């Protein structure tokens, strides 16, 4: 959709059309909602001022990219957002060349812009990277690493800070508002550049000092002091819903030919009154009724997240040394209950997984029992800290990994596929997994009493209800749920146990089922004994095949010279997993129980 040259009235109509399209589709299909509604005018401004065909458009996390998708020839396709085979909910270059980079995790955008700006300079081109980043993403250290270099290099980059929840620094009354408008004016920017050059080239040293004192005094009463001191010009705050002001400000920022932050204040959910404001549950939504905002809920059992939250709360009530942390996902991980109940012992540290891990390592050294509660996909961000700050000293930190396995509509950047593979090779790390609600509760009890680092994984949504009695966890001990009359053995790990049971129920043979429980350390004794009776093993786990559960078992058999057992793994192949409804994704991977029965029969 072409927006350049449009009148202000036409742009306002386009923004209204975009909002209506987003509200209509997301209310029926679900998706990221409040953040993307709040970014409509800013996105229009980006497309009006910058060249989508040459300038890199970089969206941090990119859950606010729906207006961008609608402006880049995806209006009709938008009906398929986050559906299997449809548009991705994040930016994705192989979907459309207007999407500069894959996104999904936070705080990568400014680093990408620095790399793009370096490349543009080396190629002697005149393109300008433009970034949209939310205030929440500014809590991650990677942002400041990028800003630190950018302020030194002085390369042309325009960063739009979409402040939709909390101010970086609150405007101070009428004076601050006046100065912010002044800072955004062409006269001020031109005057400031001229004064800087004049001071640098002509003024005596003493006068320069006085002039700098005056300039610093002005900065102290403006919100941009942090960025200005890092060598990055600051404009704002501006009204992020005033198209005219946005366009004028972005034009100034682009013409400055250096790094500039444009601080725009926006309202989450703008245009849909019920969602406007600071409501976390309107960030990512399922289908809802437009008229009253009521969510169309499907009846379901208690989620694994809820079971975990309740069990950890009970542990915290019983034991004063239980502490915990989450990284910007208090409700998503169920930590909100604990933060409310024990605000002095449970914390949300914002998007700072590295800091979360290391700070809890210190608490473990001080005698506390920390639970680091993070989605599997986001724990990747704290990988070095797990090795360096937790496992080398064998500190008893518990990593509770929510959303392990296929998570559905968020797709390849969010699938919890890799945690077993990247944790299994770390010395001192214990890996185990519950198969249902009861064993999840028991796993937390075991983790509390374990004097080593450990990681527990559990799925998004609910465990299936199983008929097997649950026994307490013992370090490195598996549990044979049933013996069988055939030569086959089904080995399940975590949520894979219920799939093994389901496949066995559909099969016409009587097949033994083992709940592996621990992938590190393995129950070598039981596995070796089972190899004497069963020589055809099938592995069920919601995880990557490379370095996964089957790999661990194969290593064990090889080390013990067991050669009579053949192993077939139903873990994920060596690919990133696309977005879509979980069942459709599993069907595309050939991992539905009915499909697995056919494979086993063959």
C-alpha positions in Angstrom: 0.0 0.0 0.0 1.5 3.3 -1.1 1.5 6.0 1.6 4.1 8.5 0.3 2.5 11.7 -0.9 -0.8 11.0 0.8 -2.6 13.9 2.6 -2.9 14.0 6.3 -6.6 13.2 6.0 -5.8 10.2 3.8 -3.2 8.9 6.2 -5.6 9.2 9.1 -8.1 7.1 7.1 -5.5 4.5 6.3 -4.6 4.2 10.0 -8.3 3.7 10.8 -8.6 1.0 8.1 -5.5 -0.8 9.5 -6.9 -0.8 13.0 -10.3 -2.1 11.9 -8.5 -4.9 9.9 -6.4 -5.9 12.9 -9.3 -5.9 15.3 -11.5 -7.9 12.9 -8.9 -10.6 12.2 -7.3 -10.9 15.7 -10.7 -11.1 17.3 -11.4 -14.2 15.2 -8.0 -15.8 15.0 -6.0 -14.5 18.0 -2.6 -12.9 18.0 -0.6 -10.0 19.3 -3.0 -7.2 19.9 -2.5 -4.2 22.1 1.1 -3.5 21.2 0.4 -3.7 17.4 -2.7 -1.4 17.7 -0.5 1.1 19.5 2.1 1.2 16.7 -0.2 2.0 13.8 0.7 5.7 13.3 4.4 5.2 14.0 4.5 2.5 11.3 2.7 4.8 8.9 5.3 7.4 9.6 8.1 5.0 9.0 6.7 4.1 5.6 6.0 7.7 4.7 9.5 9.0 5.5 11.8 6.0 4.8 12.1 3.9 1.7 10.8 0.4 2.3 12.5 -0.8 -0.9 16.0 0.2 0.4 16.1 1.3 4.0 16.3 -1.6 6.5 13.0 -1.6 8.6 13.9 -3.4 11.8 11.2 -4.3 14.4 12.3 -5.4 17.8 10.6 -8.7 18.8 8.2 -7.6 16.0 5.0 -8.4 17.8 4.0 -4.9 16.7 4.6 -5.6 13.0 1.0 -6.2 11.9 0.5 -2.7 10.5 3.8 -3.1 8.6 2.5 -6.4 7.1 -0.7 -4.7 6.0 1.2 -1.9 4.4 3.4 -4.3 2.4 1.0 -6.2 0.1 -0.3 -8.6 2.8 -3.8 -7.2 3.3 -5.8 -10.2 2.1 -3.2 -12.7 3.4 -3.5 -11.2 6.8 -6.5 -13.4 7.3 -4.1 -16.2 7.8 -1.9 -14.6 10.5 -0.3 -17.2 12.8 -2.3 -20.0 11.2 -0.5 -23.1 9.9 0.7 -22.3 6.3 -0.2 -18.7 6.7 1.5 -15.4 7.6 4.0 -15.5 10.6 3.1 -13.4 13.6 6.6 -11.9 13.5 8.8 -10.4 10.7 10.1 -13.1 8.4 12.2 -12.2 5.3 11.3 -15.3 3.3 7.6 -14.3 3.7 8.2 -10.8 2.3 11.3 -8.9 1.3 10.0 -5.9 3.3 10.7 -7.8 6.5 14.5 -7.1 6.9 15.2 -9.7 9.6 13.7 -12.6 11.5 12.5 -11.6 14.9 10.7 -13.1 17.9 13.1 -12.6 20.8 13.6 -9.2 22.4 16.3 -6.5 22.2 18.1 -7.5 19.0 17.1 -4.6 16.8 19.7 -2.0 17.6 22.5 -4.5 17.2 21.0 -5.4 13.8 20.8 -1.7 12.9 24.5 -1.1 13.8 25.5 -4.0 11.6 23.3 -2.7 8.7 24.7 0.8 9.1 28.3 -0.5 9.0 27.5 -2.4 5.8 25.9 0.6 4.2 28.9 2.7 5.0 31.3 0.1 3.5 29.2 -0.1 0.4 29.1 3.7 0.1 25.3 3.7 0.0 22.9 6.3 1.4 20.3 4.0 3.0 19.3 4.6 6.6 18.3 1.8 9.0 15.1 2.6 11.0 14.3 0.7 14.2 11.1 0.4 16.2 11.7 -0.8 19.7 9.4 -1.0 22.7 10.2 0.4 26.1 10.1 -3.1 27.6 12.9 -4.3 25.3 15.1 -1.4 26.6 15.6 -3.4 29.8 17.9 -5.9 28.2 21.7 -5.4 28.3 22.2 -6.2 24.6 20.5 -2.9 23.8 23.1 -0.9 25.7 25.9 -2.8 24.2 24.6 -1.8 20.8 24.0 1.8 21.8 27.5 2.0 23.3 29.1 1.2 19.9 26.6 3.3 17.9 27.3 6.4 20.0 31.0 5.9 19.3 30.6 5.2 15.5 28.0 8.0 14.9 26.5 6.1 12.0 23.1 7.2 10.7 20.4 5.2 12.4 17.0 6.3 13.5 15.6 4.5 16.5 11.9 4.9 17.3 11.4 4.2 21.0 7.7 3.1 21.2 7.0 3.9 24.9 3.6 2.3 25.5 3.8 1.3 29.1 6.3 3.2 31.2 8.4 6.3 30.7 12.1 6.0 30.4 12.1 9.2 32.4 8.8 11.1 33.2 8.3 14.5 31.5 8.6 17.2 34.2 5.6 19.5 33.8 5.2 22.3 31.3 8.9 23.1 31.0 9.8 19.6 30.0 6.9 19.4 27.5 8.0 22.7 26.0 11.7 21.6 25.7 10.6 18.3 24.1 8.7 20.1 21.4 11.7 22.5 21.0 14.1 19.6 20.7 11.9 18.2 17.9 11.9 21.5 15.9 14.1 22.1 12.9 15.3 25.4 14.3 16.7 23.8 17.5 18.4 20.9 15.7 20.0 23.2 13.2 21.0 25.7 15.9 22.5 23.0 18.1 24.6 21.6 15.2 25.9 25.1 14.4 26.7 25.9 18.0 28.5 22.6 18.5 30.7 23.3 15.5 31.4 26.9 16.5 32.3 25.9 20.1 34.6 23.1 18.9 36.5 25.3 16.3 36.5 28.8 17.6 35.9 29.3 21.3 38.7 29.5 23.9 38.9 26.6 26.4 37.3 28.4 29.3 34.3 29.6 27.2 33.9 26.0 25.9 33.6 24.8 29.5 30.9 27.4 30.3 29.0 26.6 27.1 29.1 22.9 27.9 27.8 23.6 31.4 24.8 25.5 29.9 24.1 22.6 27.5 24.4 20.0 30.3 22.0 22.1 32.5 19.4 21.9 29.7 19.9 18.1 29.4 19.2 17.6 33.1 15.6 18.7 32.7 14.9 16.7 29.5 14.2 13.0 29.3 17.0 12.2 26.9 20.0 12.8 29.1 21.0 9.0 29.1 21.0 8.8 25.3 22.7 12.2 24.8 25.5 11.2 27.2 26.0 8.0 25.1 26.5 10.1 22.0 23.1 9.6 20.5 20.8 12.5 19.8 17.4 12.4 21.4 14.1 13.8 20.2 10.9 13.6 22.3 8.7 12.6 23.8 6.4 13.1 20.9 2.8 12.0 20.5 3.0 8.6 18.9 -0.6 8.9 17.5 -0.2 12.3 15.9 0.7 11.4 12.3 1.7 15.0 11.3 4.1 15.3 14.3 5.5 11.8 13.7 6.3 12.5 10.0 7.9 15.9 10.7 10.0 14.4 13.5 11.1 11.4 11.5 12.1 13.7 8.6 14.3 15.7 10.9 15.8 12.6 12.4 16.6 11.1 9.0 18.2 14.4 7.8 20.5 14.6 10.8 22.7 11.9 9.3 23.7 10.4 12.7 22.2 8.2 15.4 19.0 9.6 16.7 16.4 8.2 19.2 12.9 9.4 18.6 10.9 8.9 21.9 7.2 8.4 21.0 4.5 8.0 23.7 1.8 5.6 22.6 -1.2 3.9 24.2 -1.5 0.1 24.1 -4.6 -1.1 22.4 -5.2 2.3 20.8 -8.5 2.3 18.9 -10.1 -0.5 20.8 -11.2 1.1 24.1 -11.5 -2.1 26.1 -7.8 -2.9 25.5 -6.4 0.6 25.9 -3.9 1.0 28.7 -1.6 -1.2 30.7 -3.4 -4.6 30.5 -0.9 -7.5 30.1 -3.7 -9.9 29.1 -4.4 -7.9 26.0 -0.8 -8.2 24.7 -1.3 -11.6 23.1 -4.9 -12.9 22.8 -7.1 -15.7 21.7 -10.3 -15.1 19.8 -12.7 -12.6 21.6 -16.0 -10.9 21.1 -15.4 -7.4 19.7 -18.6 -6.0 21.3 -17.7 -6.7 24.9 -14.1 -7.9 24.8 -15.0 -11.3 26.3 -12.6 -14.0 25.4 -14.0 -17.1 23.6 -12.5 -19.7 25.9 -12.4 -23.4 25.2 -13.0 -25.7 28.2 -9.7 -27.2 29.3 -8.0 -28.8 32.3 -5.7 -26.9 34.5 -2.6 -25.9 32.6 0.9 -27.2 33.6 1.8 -23.6 34.3 -1.0 -23.4 36.9 0.0 -26.7 38.5 3.6 -25.5 38.7 2.6 -22.1 40.2 0.4 -23.7 42.9 3.0 -26.3 43.8 5.8 -23.7 44.0 3.5 -21.4 46.1 3.0 -24.3 48.6 6.8 -24.9 48.7 7.4 -21.2 49.4 4.8 -21.2 52.2 6.5 -24.2 53.7 10.2 -23.2 53.2 11.4 -19.6 53.8 14.5 -20.1 51.7 12.5 -20.6 48.5 13.0 -17.7 46.2 12.2 -17.2 42.5 12.6 -15.0 39.4 11.1 -14.5 36.0 12.1 -12.4 33.0 9.1 -10.2 32.0 6.7 -13.1 32.0 5.0 -13.1 35.5 1.6 -14.2 34.4 2.9 -16.5 31.5 5.0 -18.5 34.0 2.5 -18.3 36.9 5.0 -16.3 39.0 2.5 -13.5 39.4 0.9 -15.4 42.3 4.2 -15.7 44.1 5.2 -12.1 43.5 1.9 -11.0 45.0 2.2 -13.3 48.0 5.9 -12.8 48.7 7.1 -9.7 46.9 10.3 -9.7 48.9 11.2 -13.2 47.7 10.0 -13.4 44.1 10.9 -10.9 41.4 10.2 -10.0 37.8 13.5 -8.6 36.5 12.1 -7.6 33.0 13.8 -8.8 29.8 17.1 -9.8 31.4 17.5 -13.5 31.4 21.3 -13.4 31.9 20.9 -11.2 35.0 18.1 -13.4 36.2 20.3 -16.5 36.1 23.4 -15.0 37.6 21.6 -13.1 40.4 19.9 -16.4 41.5 23.3 -18.1 41.4 24.5 -15.7 44.1 21.3 -16.4 46.1 22.0 -20.1 45.9 25.5 -19.5 47.3 23.9 -17.6 50.2 21.8 -20.6 51.1 18.5 -19.9 49.3 16.8 -22.2 46.9 16.2 -20.3 43.7 13.6 -21.2 41.0 14.4 -19.6 37.7 11.1 -19.7 35.8 11.5 -19.0 32.1 10.1 -20.3 28.9 12.3 -22.9 27.3 13.0 -20.7 24.2 14.0 -17.8 26.4 16.4 -19.8 28.6 18.7 -19.9 25.5 19.4 -16.2 26.3 21.0 -17.2 29.6 23.1 -20.1 28.3 26.6 -18.7 29.2 25.4 -17.8 32.7 24.1 -21.3 33.3 27.5 -22.7 32.6 29.7 -20.0 34.1 27.7 -18.9 37.1 25.7 -21.9 38.1 27.2 -25.2 36.9 30.9 -24.6 37.5 30.2 -24.2 41.2 27.4 -26.8 41.1 25.0 -24.3 42.8 21.5 -25.7 43.5 19.5 -23.5 41.1 16.3 -24.9 39.7 15.4 -24.0 36.1 11.7 -24.4 35.5 11.3 -24.5 31.8 7.7 -23.7 30.7 6.5 -24.1 27.1 8.8 -27.0 26.4 8.0 -28.6 23.0 5.8 -27.2 20.3 4.1 -24.1 21.4 2.0 -23.4 18.3 1.2 -20.1 16.7 4.3 -18.2 17.6 6.5 -20.5 15.6 10.2 -21.1 15.1 11.5 -18.4 17.4 9.4 -19.7 20.3 9.3 -23.5 19.9 10.8 -25.1 23.1 12.8 -27.7 21.2 16.4 -27.2 22.2 16.6 -27.2 26.0 17.6 -30.9 26.4 20.3 -30.6 23.7 21.9 -27.5 25.1 21.7 -28.4 28.8 22.6 -32.1 28.6 26.3 -31.7 28.0 26.9 -29.2 30.9 28.7 -30.9 33.8 26.8 -30.9 37.2 23.4 -30.3 35.5 20.5 -32.7 36.3 17.7 -33.0 33.8 14.3 -34.6 34.5 10.7 -34.2 33.5 7.2 -34.9 34.9 4.7 -36.8 32.8 1.5 -35.3 34.3 0.2 -32.9 37.0 1.0 -35.1 40.0 4.5 -35.8 38.9 5.0 -32.1 38.2 4.2 -31.5 41.9 6.6 -34.3 42.9 9.3 -32.9 40.6 9.3 -29.6 42.5 9.6 -31.4 45.8 12.5 -33.4 44.5 14.2 -30.3 43.0 13.9 -28.5 46.4 15.8 -31.2 48.1 18.4 -31.7 45.4 21.8 -30.0 46.1 22.8 -29.6 42.5 21.7 -27.5 39.5 18.7 -29.0 37.8 16.2 -28.3 35.0 12.6 -29.4 34.8 10.6 -29.1 31.5 6.9 -29.1 31.0 4.6 -28.2 28.1 2.4 -25.3 27.2 -1.3 -26.1 28.0 -2.3 -29.1 30.0 -0.9 -32.5 30.6 -3.1 -35.4 29.7 -4.6 -37.3 32.6 -3.0 -40.7 33.0 -4.2 -43.7 34.9 -0.8 -44.7 36.3 0.1 -44.2 40.0 2.8 -41.6 40.7 5.8 -42.3 42.8 8.4 -39.9 44.1 11.4 -39.0 42.1 14.7 -40.7 42.9 17.9 -39.3 41.3 18.6 -41.1 38.0 15.7 -43.6 38.4 13.2 -44.3 35.7 9.8 -46.0 36.2 8.5 -49.0 34.2 4.8 -48.2 33.8 3.9 -51.5 32.2 5.6 -54.7 30.8 4.8 -56.1 27.4 4.6 -59.3 25.5 6.3 -58.1 22.3 9.9 -57.2 21.7 9.1 -53.5 21.6 9.7 -50.9 24.3 8.2 -47.4 24.3 10.4 -44.9 26.2 8.8 -41.6 27.0 10.3 -38.5 28.5 8.2 -35.8 30.1 5.1 -35.0 28.0 6.3 -37.8 25.6 5.1 -40.4 28.1 1.4 -39.6 27.4 2.1 -39.9 23.7 3.8 -43.2 24.1 0.7 -44.4 26.1 -1.7 -43.1 23.4 0.3 -44.8 20.6 0.4 -48.1 22.6 -3.4 -47.9 23.1 -3.8 -47.6 19.4 -1.4 -50.4 18.6 -2.5 -54.1 18.4 0.5 -55.3 20.3 1.1 -55.4 24.1 4.0 -53.0 24.4 6.1 -52.2 27.4 6.2 -48.5 28.5 9.1 -46.8 30.4 8.9 -43.3 31.9 12.5 -42.4 31.6 12.1 -39.5 34.1 15.8 -38.5 34.0 17.7 -37.9 30.8 20.8 -36.9 32.9 21.8 -39.0 34.7 20.3 -41.9 32.9 19.0 -45.0 34.7 21.7 -47.2 33.1 20.9 -50.2 35.3 17.3 -50.4 34.2 18.1 -49.7 30.5 20.6 -52.5 30.4 18.2 -54.9 32.0 15.4 -53.9 29.6 17.8 -54.5 26.6 17.8 -58.2 27.6 14.0 -58.5 27.0 13.2 -55.8 24.4 15.3 -55.1 21.4 13.2 -52.6 19.5 13.0 -49.3 21.3 10.9 -46.2 20.3 11.7 -42.8 21.9 8.9 -40.2 22.5 10.0 -36.7 23.6 8.9 -33.2 22.6 12.5 -32.2 21.8 15.2 -31.9 19.2 16.6 -35.2 18.0 20.3 -34.0 17.8 21.7 -34.2 21.4 18.3 -35.2 22.7 16.8 -38.2 24.5 17.6 -40.9 22.0 21.2 -39.6 21.7 21.6 -40.0 25.4 20.3 -43.6 25.3 22.4 -44.5 22.3 25.5 -43.2 24.1 24.6 -45.3 27.1 24.2 -48.5 25.1 27.4 -47.9 23.1 29.4 -47.3 26.3 28.1 -50.6 27.7 28.6 -52.6 24.4 24.9 -53.2 23.9 24.5 -53.9 20.2 21.3 -55.9 19.9 18.9 -52.9 20.4 17.6 -50.9 17.5 16.3 -47.4 18.3 13.8 -45.2 16.5 13.4 -41.7 17.8 10.2 -39.6 17.3 11.9 -36.4 18.4 12.1 -33.4 16.1 14.2 -33.6 13.0 17.0 -31.1 12.2 14.8 -28.2 11.2 13.2 -25.1 12.7 9.5 -25.8 13.3 7.0 -23.5 11.6 4.1 -21.7 13.3 0.5 -22.9 13.5 -2.0 -24.9 15.6 0.0 -27.5 17.5 -1.9 -30.5 16.1 -1.5 -29.3 12.5 2.2 -28.7 13.1 2.6 -32.2 14.6 0.7 -33.7 11.7 3.1 -31.9 9.3 6.0 -33.5 11.2 4.3 -36.9 11.1 4.1 -37.0 14.9 0.4 -37.6 15.6 -0.2 -40.9 17.4 -2.2 -42.3 14.5 0.8 -41.5 12.2 3.3 -43.0 14.6 1.3 -46.3 14.9 1.6 -46.7 11.1 5.3 -46.0 11.2 5.8 -48.6 14.0 3.7 -51.2 12.2 5.8 -50.8 9.1 
